[in-house]
Amino acid sequence: MPRVLRRRGGRTRGVPRPPLPTPCENPCSAPSAGGLLLLIPTLFGLSVLLFAWVRALPGGPAVALLGERATPEAVARINELYGFNEPLYVQYFTWLGRLLTGDFGSSIQTGRPVLEEFVRRFPATLELSIAALIVAVGIGIPLGYWAARRHGKVWDHTAVVLSLIGITIPVFFLAFILKYVFAVQLGWLPSDGRQDPRIDATHYTNLYVFDGLITGEFDASWDAILHLILPALALGTIPLAIIVRITRASVLEVQNADYVRTGRAKGIGTGTLRNRFILRNAMLPVVTTVGLQAGLLISGAVLTETVFAFPGIGQFLARAIFTRDFPVLQGFIIFIAIAYALINLLVDLSYSVIDPRVRVQ
């Protein structure tokens, strides 16, 4: 039975509200299990390219290892010891077979297994990457949203200019500036390392901040945070600038969508409209960007760790490049590629949590 319409004060009452339109009519689908299977040929192709690239580097590990003692006899002895005199396809399949069993080989410089070096150094890089990501996300998303809300005004232009400056400044240059100003001139923060050597701290996971919290050694945890501030700022500047620009563009696109205008016309509160309609729908491209930047932070910490003498995998990888340490280069880059792929997979799976229209099939 149809409802009776009554007019009061020029408004029609008694009409049920139509449902709010959604940005897309059909649920979007997240990557299925086929996406996992694509990792296999991707990593295989990467292993071939990586092996060819490492072998194409000028010089060789024997020459780099022996230095001035690199006589032809000594070079031949080193090549025979590590199998570098075998045909390339034999070297590749030997290395791939070991890799599939979890054997990354041993470092030519230190003689230690690459996996052992990784386990010892990766927590430092992980801690630095997490700190840099906190800086990038914690400042980038609010600043991008704030700039979009003031589109066309002076604060919006200021945020855009600052993000451009952040993208264009080289990481190593910014690292040297931060180190010179805040560590050398002002003396506010430590200039290098992970922790003051005078602190006798207990380390279970080699994540210094976390270890200090779980053991109750809060002074050690605070000192580790102080050592993280400058390298995290230097490493997180470029991701911060990118996140600001992506967040701003995404919010500008969403806040002009039809369903947002419909919500305003129906009198939905400003807070609800911003949180549930604008910010949440604008997060999908931002989350994708954050995932990509998280992978880049792990792989791009080489310069930052070198400037601040931060004992992570980046510093060790830089030394391996100069010494032509093939096992270290191959093992670390393969691991970074796997970590990068898994991070992007987690980002894809998070879409269904952020936006209920996304369904994992």
N, C-alpha and C positions, 0 to 999 in steps of 0.2 A: 504494500500500500504506500503510495507516494506521500512524502512529508508535505505538510502545509507550510508555505513560505509566508513569513510575516516581515513587514518592513517597519523598522524603528530607527529613527535618526538617519535615514538614508542608507541603512545597511540591511542586507538580507540575512536573517537568522534562521537557524534550523537546518542549514545545509551541511551535510557531513563533509569534513575536509578530505580532499583527494590526497592520495599518498604522494610523498615527495618523489620526483624523478631522480634516478640515479645516473651517474656519469656514463655508465655503459649498460645496455640492456641485457646482454648475455654475460654470464660469469666468465672472467678471464681464467685461463688455465696456466698453472705453474708447470715448470719442466717436469716431465715424467721420468720413469726409470731409464728411458732411453738416453736422457741427458747424462746419467751416470756411465752408461756404456760408451758414450762419446769421449769420456776421459781417457779410455784405453788407447785408441788410435792417436789422440792428441798428444799424450805423453810419449808414445812410441816415436811419433814424428819429431817431437822435441828432443828426444834422446839422440836421434840420428843427426839432427842439426847441431846439437851441442857437441857431440863427438867430433863432427867435421870442423866446427869452429875452433875448438880447443887445439886440434891437431894443426890447424892453419896458422896458429900464432907464430910470429917470427922467433927464431931461436929454438930452444928445447929445454926440457927439465934437466937433462944431464949437464948442459952448458951452464944453466943458471945455478945448479947445485955445486958444481966444481969450481966455477969462477975462473981465477987465473990458473988453476991446476987442470984446466980442461984440455988435456992432451988427447989425441985421437984414440989411444989405447984406453984411457980412463973413460972417455965418452962411450966407447963401444962396450965397456964392462958394465956401466950403469944402464945402458939401453938393453943389454941382455938380461940384467938382473930384474928390471921392471917390465920386460917384454915389449919394449918400444921398437925392437928390430923385427918384430913379426909383421905380416901383412895387416893392413888397416882393418879388413873385414874380420880377421882373426882376433885382433885387439878389441874390436867393437863387440862381437858376440861373447867373448870372454868377460868383458866388463858388464854387458847386459845380464849374463847369467849370474854373476855375483850380485848385481844390483837387485835382481828378483828375489834373492835369498837374504836380502838385508845387509849384504857386505858391500860397503862403499869404497873399500880399499884402504890403503894406509897413506898418510902424508909423506911425501918425499923429503920434506924439510925436517919434520919432527919425528917421523917414524911411527907415530901413533895412528890408530884407526881413525878414519874420517868421522865415523859415527860417534866415537868417543869425544872427539874434538867438538862435534856439533852439540852433543848433550851437555858439555861443559860450558859452551859459549851461547847457545841459543836462548837460555833464560834472560840474559842481559839484553839481547836484541828484542825479545818479546816484551820485556818490561818497558824498554824505551819506546817501542811501537805503540803499546797500550797508552802510555803517557801522552805521546804525540797525538794519538787518535782522540783522547779525551779533550785535549786542547782544541783540536780541529772541530770536533762535533759540538763541544760545549760552548764554543764561541761562534762557530760558523752558522749553525741552524738558527739560533736566536737573532744573530745579526742579519742574516738573509731575510728572515721573516719580518724583522723590524724595518728593513729597507723597503720591502714590498708593501708594507702597510703605509709607508710614506712615499709612495711612488711619485717621482717627479719633483720632490722637494730636495732641499739642500742635503738632508741627511741621507737620502737615497743616493744622490750623486757622490757623496763622501764615501759611502760604503762601496760603491762600484770602483771608485778610484783606488781605495785602499786594497781591494781585492786584486786589481790589476797589478799594483805594486808588489803584492805578496806573491803573485805568480811569476813575475819577471825577475825578482831578486834571486840569484843563485844561492843554493843551500850553503855551500862552503863559505861564500862571502858573508852571508848573514850570520853563520856560526862564528866566524872570526870577529865580526862586529860585536855580537852578544858577549863573547868571551872577553874581548878587550874592555868593553864598557863595564859590565857587571861583575867580572871576576878580577880583572887586573886593576882598573881604575878605581872602582867603587869598593871592591872587596866584599860584596854582598853574598856572592854565591861561589862555590868551588869551581875551579877551572877545568878539571879533568877527573877521570876515574869514576868509580861507582860508589865508593865509600871511603871515609877517612881511615887510613891504615891503623890509626891508634885505637879504633873501636874494635873490640873483640866480640864479634857477633856470631851467633849460631845460624848456620845456613842449611836448611833441609832441602829446599827446592831450588836454590840459587836465584829465586826472586826476592831480592833483598827487602823490599817494602813489605811483601807478604810474610816473609820469614820473621821480620821484626814484630809484626802484629800477632802472629800465632804463638811466638815465644815470650811475648810480653816485653821485649827489648825495644821500647818505643823510641829511645834515643837513636838506635841504629836505623829504625824505620824512617824517622824524620831526617836523618843524615842522608839516607838513600834518596829521599824525595828531593832534598836540596841539590843533590848531584844530578837529578833527572831534569830539573827545571830548564836549564839552558839548552841542552841537547834536544829536549822535547819541543821547546819553542822553535828551534831552528828546523827540526825535522817536520813539524806540524804546520809550518806556515803555508806551504803550497797547497796541501790538502784543505786547510782552513779557507784559503781564498777560493778554491774550486767549489767547496760546499756552500759558501756564501752566495756565489753566483747561481748555482743550481737551485738552491732553496728559494732565492729571490724570483727566478724565472718560473719555477713551479708554482709558487704561491700566487704570482701575478696571473698565471693561466687559470688556476682553479678559482680564484675569487671573482673572476668574470664569467664563470660558467653559468649555464641556465639554472641548474638546481640550486646554486647559491642565491641567485636573484629571486628564485621562487621562495626560498627560505626567508629572505628579508621581507618579501611581500606578505608572507603569512605571519610575520611578527615574531619569528624565533629570536630568542635572546642572543645578544652579541657574543657572549662567551661560548654558548653552545654552537653557534654558527662558526666561530673561529676554530674551536677544538675539534668538533665532529665532522664539519663539512669542508673546511678549508685546509687546516693543518694536516689532518689525517690523510685526506686524499692527495695532498701534495707530497707526502712522505715517500711514495714508491720510487720516483727517480732519485730522491735524496738518499734513500737506503742503498740503491744500486751504486751510486757514486761513493758512498762511505765504504761499501764492500771492496770496490776497486782500489780505493785509496789505502785501505787496510793492507791489501796485498802489496801495493807499491811501497808502503812504509817498511815492511819486512825486507823487501829486496833493495830498497833505496837508502838504507842506513849506512852505506859504506862511507860516504864523505863525512857525515855527521860523527860517526864513531871514530873516524881517523882524526878529525880536528880536536875532539874532546878526549882522545885516548880512552874511549869507552870499549871495554874488552868484550865485544860481541862478535857475531859471525861476520858482520860487515868489515870490521878491521882485519880479521883473519883472512877473509876472501880477498881483500885488497892486497895483502901480502902474498897470497897465493898467485895472484895475477902477475906480479912482478917476478916471482921466482918460477913461473911456469909449472906450478904444482898441479899436474893434471888430475889426480884423484880428488883433491880438494875442490877444484873448480867444478868438475863433473858432479860430484856428490852433492855439494851445496846448492848448485843451481837446480838440479833435479828436485831436491827437497823443497826449495823455494817455489818451484813450479807446482808441485803437489799441494803445498800449503795454499798457494794462490787459487788453485782450482777448487779446493775444499771450501775456502772462504766464500767464493762466488756461489757455490752450491748452497751454503747456509743462507746466503742473502736471498737466493731464489725461494728457498723454503720459508723464509720469514715473511714473504709477501702475503701468504694466507693468514698470518697473524695480524698484520697491519691492516689489510683490507679484506673483509669477509667475502667480498665478491670473487676473490681469487680462490679457486678450488684445485687442490692437488689431485690429479687424476692418475 
